[in-house]
């Protein structure tokens, strides 16, 4: 398949599914999780943290050295295939968040249409956790599953802090320790500061992590800036129709 795809689809990027990769090594990883109590947290953090390729590679090397896994055959295999499944290498490629959240939402929407006669969901009286106008926009426009995901990110975004720079509309967003955690216990790669461009007046939000470009949903850095600036609304251009209640579902 790896050889046939570029020949048949020359303009297509072949990427392996992270879920299937980890499932393949599930039993072995479970042994490592049991042997090293902190390994799972650090390993999954590296996979989930919005790092660039060089940062990911440095973090991986640091982790392998810490747990003496440099010569571990299974971890070496995961490393050799990294460019096929680690998101750090696909930041500029839109993947439309092809994950289980979309599958669950499509199934839920299909069931709702069976009982509601294909009627559009109402967009009134959104249930939100804050009184911010931009959160109300998200609750009205996004599907329930996507909005729930975004609301979780709003909460997690409070783990970060934002500070302005000398340049207007540019901010640095950095990870802030949880209460009770010593600075020495932080992962070295989590100390990176991400530059975010935020201009509410012109409705411009960009982060160097490029995760919006990759999946079409704001991640923690921009969510932190929204909490910091509290704009009046959530820009429509950043809400892709595929994630909204009005998305076409005839192919479900």
C-alpha positions as CSV (number, residue, x, y, z in Angstrom):
1,X,0.0,0.0,0.0
2,X,2.8,2.4,0.9
3,X,4.3,2.0,-2.6
4,X,0.9,2.0,-4.5
5,X,-0.6,5.1,-2.9
6,X,2.0,7.7,-4.2
7,X,1.8,6.0,-7.7
8,X,-2.0,6.1,-7.8
9,X,-2.5,9.3,-5.9
10,X,0.6,11.5,-6.5
11,X,-0.9,14.5,-4.8
12,X,-2.1,12.7,-1.7
13,X,-0.2,12.6,1.6
14,X,-0.1,9.1,3.1
15,X,-0.4,9.2,6.9
16,X,-0.8,6.4,9.4
17,X,-3.6,6.5,12.0
18,X,-2.1,7.3,15.4
19,X,-4.9,5.2,17.1
20,X,-4.0,2.1,15.2
21,X,-0.3,2.6,15.7
22,X,-0.7,2.8,19.5
23,X,-3.2,-0.1,19.4
24,X,-0.6,-2.2,17.7
25,X,1.8,-1.6,20.6
26,X,-0.8,-1.5,23.3
27,X,0.3,-4.5,25.2
28,X,3.9,-3.5,25.2
29,X,3.2,0.1,26.2
30,X,1.0,-1.3,29.0
31,X,4.1,-3.1,30.4
32,X,6.1,0.2,30.3
33,X,3.2,2.1,32.0
34,X,3.2,-0.5,34.8
35,X,7.0,-0.6,35.2
36,X,7.4,3.2,35.2
37,X,4.6,5.1,37.0
38,X,5.3,8.4,35.3
39,X,6.1,7.1,31.8
40,X,2.5,7.1,30.5
41,X,1.9,10.8,31.4
42,X,5.2,11.9,29.8
43,X,4.8,9.7,26.7
44,X,1.3,10.8,26.0
45,X,2.2,14.4,26.7
46,X,4.8,14.3,24.0
47,X,2.3,13.0,21.6
48,X,-0.3,15.6,22.5
49,X,1.9,18.6,23.0
50,X,1.8,21.0,20.0
51,X,5.5,20.8,19.2
52,X,7.4,21.4,16.0
53,X,9.5,18.5,14.6
54,X,12.8,19.5,16.2
55,X,11.1,20.0,19.6
56,X,9.4,16.6,19.3
57,X,12.6,14.8,18.4
58,X,14.4,16.5,21.4
59,X,11.6,15.6,23.7
60,X,11.6,12.0,22.5
61,X,15.3,11.6,23.0
62,X,15.0,13.1,26.5
63,X,12.3,10.6,27.4
64,X,14.2,7.6,26.0
65,X,17.3,8.6,27.9
66,X,15.4,9.1,31.1
67,X,13.9,5.6,31.0
68,X,16.9,3.9,29.4
69,X,14.9,3.0,26.3
70,X,17.4,4.1,23.6
71,X,18.0,0.5,22.5
72,X,14.4,-0.7,23.1
73,X,13.3,-2.4,19.8
74,X,9.6,-1.5,20.2
75,X,10.3,2.2,20.9
76,X,12.9,2.2,18.1
77,X,10.2,1.0,15.7
78,X,7.8,3.7,16.8
79,X,10.6,6.2,16.3
80,X,11.5,5.0,12.8
81,X,7.8,5.4,11.7
82,X,7.4,8.8,13.4
83,X,7.1,10.9,10.2
84,X,4.1,8.7,9.2
85,X,2.0,9.3,12.4
86,X,3.3,12.1,14.6
87,X,1.3,15.3,14.0
88,X,4.4,17.5,14.4
89,X,5.3,16.6,10.8
90,X,1.9,17.5,9.4
91,X,1.3,21.0,10.7
92,X,0.7,22.5,7.3
93,X,-1.7,19.8,6.1
94,X,-5.4,20.1,6.8
95,X,-6.6,16.7,8.1
96,X,-10.2,17.9,9.1
97,X,-9.8,16.2,12.4
98,X,-10.5,12.7,11.1
99,X,-10.9,11.2,14.6
100,X,-13.5,9.5,16.7
101,X,-15.1,12.7,17.7
102,X,-16.4,13.3,14.2
103,X,-17.5,9.7,13.9
104,X,-19.5,9.9,17.1
105,X,-21.0,13.3,16.0
106,X,-22.1,12.0,12.6
107,X,-23.7,9.0,14.2
108,X,-25.5,11.2,16.8
109,X,-26.7,13.6,14.0
110,X,-28.0,10.7,11.9
111,X,-30.0,9.4,14.9
112,X,-31.4,12.9,15.6
113,X,-32.6,13.2,12.1
114,X,-34.5,9.9,12.3
115,X,-36.5,11.2,15.3
116,X,-36.7,14.9,14.3
117,X,-37.8,14.4,10.7
118,X,-34.6,16.0,9.2
119,X,-35.2,19.3,10.9
120,X,-32.3,21.7,11.7
121,X,-31.3,21.8,15.3
122,X,-32.4,25.0,17.1
123,X,-29.8,27.7,17.7
124,X,-31.3,29.4,20.7
125,X,-30.6,29.5,24.5
126,X,-27.1,27.9,24.4
127,X,-25.9,26.4,27.7
128,X,-22.5,27.9,28.4
129,X,-20.1,27.9,31.3
130,X,-19.2,31.5,31.0
131,X,-20.9,34.8,29.9
132,X,-18.3,35.5,27.3
133,X,-19.9,36.4,23.9
134,X,-17.4,34.3,22.0
135,X,-18.4,31.2,23.9
136,X,-22.1,31.8,23.1
137,X,-21.2,32.0,19.4
138,X,-19.4,28.6,19.7
139,X,-22.4,27.0,21.5
140,X,-24.8,28.3,18.9
141,X,-22.9,27.3,15.8
142,X,-20.8,24.2,16.6
143,X,-22.3,20.8,17.0
144,X,-22.7,19.5,20.5
145,X,-19.7,17.2,20.3
146,X,-17.4,19.9,18.9
147,X,-18.6,22.6,21.3
148,X,-18.0,20.2,24.2
149,X,-14.5,19.7,23.0
150,X,-13.9,23.4,22.7
151,X,-15.3,24.0,26.1
152,X,-12.8,21.5,27.5
153,X,-10.1,23.4,25.8
154,X,-11.3,26.6,27.4
155,X,-10.7,25.0,30.7
156,X,-7.3,23.5,29.8
157,X,-6.3,26.8,28.3
158,X,-6.2,28.3,31.9
159,X,-3.0,26.2,32.3
160,X,-1.3,28.8,30.1
161,X,-0.5,32.5,30.5
162,X,-0.3,35.2,27.8
163,X,1.9,38.2,27.8
164,X,2.1,41.1,25.2
165,X,5.2,41.8,23.2
166,X,6.7,45.0,21.8
167,X,4.8,44.4,18.6
168,X,1.1,45.3,18.5
169,X,-1.3,42.3,18.3
170,X,1.5,39.8,19.1
171,X,1.6,37.8,22.3
172,X,3.6,35.0,23.8
173,X,1.7,32.1,25.3
174,X,3.5,29.8,27.7
175,X,2.6,26.9,29.9
176,X,2.0,27.8,33.5
177,X,2.5,25.2,36.3
178,X,-0.4,23.7,38.0
179,X,-0.8,24.5,41.6
180,X,1.6,22.5,43.7
181,X,4.0,21.6,40.9
182,X,7.5,22.6,41.3
183,X,9.2,24.2,38.3
184,X,11.8,21.5,38.4
185,X,9.1,18.9,37.7
186,X,8.0,20.5,34.4
187,X,9.0,18.8,31.2
188,X,11.8,20.8,29.6
189,X,9.9,20.9,26.3
190,X,6.8,22.4,27.9
191,X,8.6,25.6,28.6
192,X,8.4,26.7,25.0
193,X,6.7,30.0,24.3
194,X,4.3,30.1,21.4
195,X,3.8,33.4,19.5
196,X,0.2,34.2,18.8
197,X,-1.1,37.0,16.6
198,X,-4.4,38.2,17.9
199,X,-6.3,41.2,16.4
200,X,-9.9,41.1,17.6
201,X,-10.9,44.2,15.7
202,X,-9.9,42.6,12.3
203,X,-10.8,39.1,13.5
204,X,-7.3,37.7,13.0
205,X,-6.0,34.8,15.2
206,X,-2.9,32.9,14.3
207,X,-0.5,30.7,16.3
208,X,2.9,29.4,15.3
209,X,1.9,25.9,16.4
210,X,-0.3,25.9,13.2
211,X,-2.9,23.6,14.7
212,X,-5.8,25.5,13.3
213,X,-4.3,25.0,9.8
214,X,-4.0,21.2,10.6
215,X,-7.5,20.5,12.0
216,X,-9.6,23.6,11.6
217,X,-10.2,24.1,15.3
218,X,-8.6,26.5,17.8
219,X,-6.3,24.8,20.2
220,X,-5.1,25.8,23.7
221,X,-2.9,28.8,22.8
222,X,-5.5,30.7,20.9
223,X,-8.2,29.7,23.4
224,X,-6.0,31.2,26.1
225,X,-5.8,34.4,24.1
226,X,-9.5,34.5,23.7
227,X,-9.8,34.2,27.5
228,X,-7.2,37.0,27.9
229,X,-8.7,39.4,25.4
230,X,-12.4,38.4,25.7
231,X,-13.5,39.5,22.2
232,X,-17.2,40.3,21.5
233,X,-17.6,37.4,19.1
234,X,-16.0,34.3,17.6
235,X,-14.9,35.1,14.1
236,X,-17.1,33.2,11.5
237,X,-14.2,32.6,9.2
238,X,-12.6,30.3,11.9
239,X,-15.7,28.2,12.2
240,X,-15.6,25.6,9.5
241,X,-19.0,24.5,8.2
242,X,-18.1,20.8,8.6
243,X,-18.1,21.3,12.4
244,X,-21.4,23.2,12.6
245,X,-25.0,22.2,13.1
246,X,-25.9,23.2,9.6
247,X,-23.3,21.0,7.9
248,X,-24.5,18.8,5.1
249,X,-25.2,15.3,6.3
250,X,-26.8,13.6,3.3
251,X,-23.8,11.3,3.0
252,X,-24.1,9.9,6.5
